Amino acid sequence: MPNKNIFAISGSLRSGSSNHNILRFLGGLMPAEVDYAIYEDLAQIPPFEPGLDNESPPQTVIDFRNKITNADIVIICTPEYAFGVPGQLKNALDWTVSSSTLVDKQVVLITAASVGDSAHASLLKTLGALSANVIADLLVPFIRAKIDSDGHIINDDLKVGLGVVLDTILK
Ligand SMILES: Cc1cc2nc3c(=O)[nH]c(=O)nc-3n(C[C@H](O)[C@H](O)[C@H](O)COP(=O)(O)O)c2cc1C
């Protein structure tokens, strides 16, 4: 039995995404007893529709909520687009409002972008509205200079920052 179940969500759908690579880097640091999974179905979550947000929502939404419910910790790692939260990530979070899926859930927020402060602040506000328990957050500007073309993290400060995040996760 794993002693911790971690569910990681990348806000980027891009192949070769820096945010995916950060999540893979963190996954590589997890001890064997941690069950760590990166969500691969963000693009499949349908547009939020309050009329469908009833006792039988779309199956992808049910699965997404269950993955959060079964996780001890959720990690969200996302870029910023046009000074905001990527639409598909915000869309997925909107599906968790009525179900209270994130209430009291331990969440780690990492925003890795060119600048990223607007999306980071916006997500902290959204997670507050969802009553999530944000246990760590890390803003990573200039991300494209901190990861090489093979997806390896080449910046020592970022490695240190992720190490601090990891310590919090494993506490
Ligand atoms: C359409 C678009 C809009 C963007 N807007 C912003 C922005 O407003 N602020 C910012 O910091 N970065 C912005 N970026 C840069 C991304 O945050 C950056 O490319 C990041 O590496 C993307 O994450 P990914 O590598 O995980 O896909 C934008 C990128 C795209 C493609």
The ligand as an ORCA input file, in Angstrom:
! r2SCAN-3c Opt
* xyz 0 1
  C      -0.684     31.979    -26.311
  C       0.374     32.178    -25.266
  C       0.244     33.215    -24.377
  C       1.197     33.414    -23.390
  N       1.009     34.404    -22.478
  C       1.868     34.513    -21.435
  C       1.616     35.451    -20.393
  O       0.681     36.218    -20.422
  N       2.487     35.482    -19.358
  C       3.566     34.640    -19.267
  O       4.288     34.695    -18.279
  N       3.827     33.740    -20.248
  C       3.001     33.648    -21.310
  N       3.241     32.730    -22.294
  C       4.454     31.942    -22.250
  C       4.238     30.613    -21.557
  O       3.919     30.788    -20.216
  C       5.522     29.807    -21.697
  O       5.750     29.569    -23.059
  C       5.483     28.484    -20.952
  O       6.702     27.851    -21.107
  C       4.428     27.570    -21.512
  O       4.339     26.432    -20.669
  P       4.667     24.983    -21.219
  O       6.135     24.977    -21.606
  O       4.411     24.086    -20.042
  O       3.781     24.711    -22.378
  C       2.316     32.545    -23.310
  C       2.438     31.503    -24.240
  C       1.478     31.325    -25.198
  C       1.636     30.185    -26.164
*
